[in-house]
């Protein structure tokens, strides 16, 4: 339902490709570009993605793009622009910076183009291994000290104290 998605997303961009109005966390610009690409409006998608790419490059040149979420966003921008090499470079930087959204992105259609790329699979395997390691560490800690029970007890104490 790309036409409906475009109709919903374009007003959020102020009617123009005002990429600064989008919040990367909400992925509105990528969703709009994806809808354009899949509805045959390639020129509109390219215009939007070029504007996003310029922001990614400017922020990287200024040295402010060390946030893992931002680096992933730039990787995805490169991927949607069909620049797989730059997408993998940015994704690698995002992983190094701490990006760990493996389970959120596991079946993401944006990344399907790279699902058979050994470099992409290696990066995702590295992320999954770290996420699984963290989950095991949390489970061990929680087994040793029931953090949920401690939290519940602390909240009950605060509630009875009137705080």
C-alpha positions as CSV (number, residue, x, y, z in Angstrom):
1,X,0.0,0.0,0.0
2,X,2.7,2.4,-1.1
3,X,0.4,5.1,-2.4
4,X,-1.3,5.3,1.0
5,X,2.1,5.4,2.8
6,X,3.2,8.2,0.5
7,X,0.1,10.2,1.2
8,X,0.6,9.8,4.9
9,X,4.4,10.5,4.9
10,X,4.7,13.4,2.5
11,X,2.8,15.9,4.8
12,X,5.3,15.1,7.5
13,X,8.1,16.3,5.2
14,X,6.3,19.6,4.7
15,X,5.4,18.8,1.1
16,X,9.1,18.9,0.1
17,X,12.1,16.7,0.8
18,X,12.7,18.5,4.1
19,X,14.9,15.7,5.5
20,X,15.6,17.6,8.7
21,X,12.0,17.3,9.7
22,X,12.3,13.5,10.0
23,X,13.6,11.8,13.1
24,X,15.9,8.9,12.1
25,X,14.6,6.9,15.0
26,X,11.1,6.9,13.4
27,X,12.5,6.2,10.0
28,X,10.0,8.4,8.2
29,X,12.3,9.5,5.4
30,X,13.4,5.9,4.7
31,X,9.8,4.7,4.7
32,X,8.9,7.5,2.2
33,X,11.9,6.7,0.0
34,X,11.0,3.0,0.2
35,X,7.4,3.7,-0.8
36,X,8.6,5.9,-3.7
37,X,11.0,3.2,-4.9
38,X,8.3,0.5,-4.8
39,X,5.6,2.6,-6.5
40,X,7.7,3.6,-9.4
41,X,8.5,7.2,-8.3
42,X,12.3,6.6,-8.5
43,X,13.1,10.2,-9.2
44,X,11.4,11.3,-6.0
45,X,13.1,8.6,-4.0
46,X,16.5,9.6,-5.4
47,X,15.9,13.2,-4.6
48,X,15.0,12.4,-1.0
49,X,17.8,9.8,-0.6
50,X,20.4,12.3,-2.1
51,X,19.4,14.9,0.5
52,X,19.7,12.3,3.3
53,X,23.0,11.1,2.0
54,X,24.4,14.7,1.9
55,X,23.5,15.0,5.6
56,X,25.2,11.7,6.4
57,X,28.3,12.8,4.6
58,X,28.4,16.3,6.2
59,X,28.0,14.9,9.7
60,X,30.7,12.3,9.0
61,X,33.0,15.0,7.7
62,X,32.3,17.0,10.9
63,X,33.1,14.0,13.0
64,X,29.7,14.0,14.7
65,X,28.5,10.7,13.3
66,X,29.8,8.3,16.1
67,X,26.4,7.4,17.3
68,X,25.6,3.8,16.4
69,X,22.0,4.6,15.5
70,X,23.0,7.5,13.2
71,X,25.6,5.3,11.5
72,X,23.0,2.6,11.0
73,X,20.7,5.2,9.5
74,X,23.4,6.3,7.1
75,X,24.1,2.6,6.2
76,X,20.5,2.2,5.4
77,X,20.4,5.4,3.4
78,X,23.4,4.1,1.3
79,X,21.6,0.8,0.9
80,X,18.4,2.4,-0.3
81,X,20.6,4.4,-2.8
82,X,21.8,1.0,-4.0
83,X,25.3,1.6,-2.7
84,X,26.0,-1.7,-1.1
85,X,29.7,-1.1,-0.4
86,X,29.0,2.2,1.5
87,X,26.1,0.5,3.3
88,X,28.4,-2.2,4.6
89,X,31.1,0.3,5.6
90,X,28.6,2.3,7.6
91,X,27.0,-0.8,9.1
92,X,30.4,-2.0,10.2
93,X,31.1,1.4,11.8
94,X,27.6,1.2,13.5
95,X,28.4,-2.3,14.9
96,X,31.8,-1.0,16.2
97,X,30.0,1.9,17.8
98,X,27.5,-0.4,19.6
99,X,24.6,-0.9,17.2
100,X,22.8,-4.1,18.4
101,X,19.3,-4.0,16.8
102,X,19.7,-7.5,15.4
103,X,16.3,-8.8,16.3
104,X,14.5,-5.6,15.1
105,X,16.2,-5.7,11.8
106,X,16.4,-9.5,11.2
107,X,13.7,-9.6,8.6
108,X,13.9,-5.9,7.4
109,X,13.0,-5.7,3.7
110,X,15.4,-2.8,3.2
111,X,18.3,-5.2,4.0
112,X,17.0,-8.1,2.0
113,X,19.3,-7.1,-0.9
114,X,22.3,-8.1,1.3
115,X,21.0,-11.2,2.9
116,X,23.2,-13.5,0.8
117,X,26.3,-11.2,1.2
118,X,28.9,-12.9,3.4
119,X,30.1,-9.6,4.8
120,X,26.6,-8.7,5.8
121,X,25.9,-12.1,7.3
122,X,29.2,-11.9,9.3
123,X,28.3,-8.5,10.7
124,X,24.9,-9.7,11.7
125,X,26.3,-12.8,13.2
126,X,28.7,-10.7,15.3
127,X,25.8,-8.5,16.5
128,X,23.7,-11.5,17.3
129,X,26.5,-13.2,19.2
130,X,26.9,-10.0,21.4
131,X,23.2,-9.6,21.9
132,X,23.0,-13.3,23.0
133,X,26.0,-12.9,25.2
134,X,24.4,-9.9,26.9
135,X,21.1,-11.8,27.4
136,X,23.0,-14.7,29.0
137,X,24.9,-12.3,31.3
138,X,21.6,-10.7,32.3
139,X,20.0,-14.1,33.0
140,X,23.0,-15.2,35.1
141,X,22.9,-11.9,37.1
142,X,19.2,-12.2,37.6
143,X,19.4,-15.8,38.7
144,X,22.0,-14.7,41.3
145,X,20.0,-11.7,42.4
146,X,16.3,-11.4,41.5
147,X,16.4,-7.8,40.1
148,X,12.7,-7.8,39.4
149,X,11.9,-8.7,43.0
150,X,14.4,-6.1,44.2
151,X,12.8,-3.4,42.0
152,X,9.3,-4.4,43.0
153,X,10.3,-4.2,46.7
154,X,12.0,-0.8,46.2
155,X,8.9,0.6,44.4
156,X,6.6,-0.8,47.2
157,X,8.8,0.9,49.8
158,X,8.7,4.2,47.9
159,X,4.9,4.0,47.5
160,X,4.3,3.3,51.2
161,X,6.7,6.2,52.1
162,X,4.5,8.5,49.9
163,X,7.1,9.3,47.3
